[in-house]
Amino acid sequence: MTTDRMARFVVFSQREEVAFPESELVHRAEKFFATKVGLREPAKRDEAAGELHGTFVVLEKGRSSRLVDLVIRSRSESDGALVAANAAANSNGLKLLSDRCPAVYEVHGEDPRATLLIAAILASVALGPAVSLEDGEVFGVKTAREKLENLASN
């Protein structure tokens, strides 16, 4: 499947380091999202690009396992422009929050629910907003959870 048809999000992180918070993700996924997650294999660092790449396996009750790819990197000006372009983010404080975030997580996968789920879990760990690269919507953990509930009921 091409990346044009994949679910894609950017999650802003208040964490300074470009590192996988794997133990926190595992804990939050189980405790707050009733989901098991784990890295498929150790993350790989791209020193030249200053990025860390990994793939998460997502296991939800009653669903087959799904894969979601993740890239962690320093925030760029274009990331800030994603949030600035959304008028609602400017009015509800998410832009101010994203401005304080020095790193971002790029989340993409073929399964929209699993990809949104990883974005929601990351937002809860990183304490930053998420942006849908499909429609530009900027949202926090509460809205992500509501979106997951809507996907489950459809």
N, C-alpha and C positions, 0 to 999 in steps of 0.2 A: 504494500500500500504506500502511496506517495505521502510525503509530509503535508501536502495540501489537504488531505482527507483525514489527517490525524487530529485528535483533540490536543490543543496546545495552550499552555499557561505560562506566565512569568509570575513567580512569587518573590516578593521583596523580603529581604532578611536584615534584621537589626544586628546580626552577628558579624563580627569583623572578619573572622576566618573563612576561608574557602575550604570547607570540610563537611563531610557527611555526618549529621547528628544521628547516626543510625540507632543507638540505644534509645534516644528520646522518641524517634519516630516509631520504633517498635512498641514502646510503652504507650504512647498517645493513641496509636492505631488500635491497640487492644482495649485500652480503657475507655476511650471516648467514641470510637468508631466501630467497635466490635469486628475488627479486621486484623488479620495477621499480615505483616509485611516483612521483607528482608531483602538484602542485596543478593542478586543472583550469583555474583562473584565479586571479589574485592574491587573497589573503585579504582579507576585508572586516572592518573594525573597527567595532564598535557601541560608541561612546564612552559613551552613556548607561548601557548595561548593563555596561560594562567587559569586553566579550567580543571575541574574534576568531573569525570564521567562515570556513570553507573546505571545499572538497570535494576529496578525493584520488581520483585514477584509479589503480587497482591492476591491474597486468599480471603474471600468473603464466604460466609456460610451460604450454602446452596448455589454457589457459582463456581465455575472452573477457574483455575489460576490464570492471571493475566499479567502482562509485562508492561512496565511504564519506565521510560528512559528519563534520565535526569542529568542536567549539566549545572554545576555550581560555578559561578564566576563573579568577578567584581562588577558592580553596577556601571552601566555606561550612560551617556547622555540620552541615547535613544530609548533606554528603559524609562527614564524620567518623562520623556515625551509621550510614551504610551499612557501614562497616568494623567499628564497635563491635558491631553486631548479629550478626556472624559469630564464633562462639566459637573456631573454628579460627584465625582471624586473630589473636585475642588470645593464643593459645598459641604461635604460630610467629613472632611478632615483626613481622608485617605491619602490625598496628595501630600499633605504635611507629614504624615506618617511615612510614606514612601521616600520622601526627601531625606529622612534620617537613616535610611537603609543603605549600607555600603556594599551589599552583595545581593545577588539574585539567584534563584533556582529556575532553570528552564525545565518545564515538565511537558513531556509529550508521549502519546501512546495511541494505539489504534482503538482501544476501548474507551469511549467517553466517560463512563462512570468511574472506571479504575483511575483514569487520568485526573479527573476532578477530585476523586478521593485522596490521591497522593498530594495534589495541590492544597486541599483543605488541611490535611495533616501537617504538611510543611508550613502553612500559614500559622497554624496553632503553635508550632515549635519556634518559628522564626519571628513571630510577632510582627508580621507585615502583611500588607494587602496582596491580593492576587489579581492578575489581569488576564482576561480571556483574549487570546490572539485571534480568535474567530470573529468576535463582535466588539472588542474593545471595552467590555464591561469591567469595571474595577469593583472588587468586593472583598469582604473580610470573611472570617471563619463562620460567623452566624449565617450569612447568606449562602456560603458554600454548603453548609449542612442542609439548608432549606432546598437548595438545588438537588442535593443527593436524595432527599426525601421525595422530591417531585419525580426524579428519574426512577426511583423504586416503585412509585405508584403507577407509572405508565407501562 
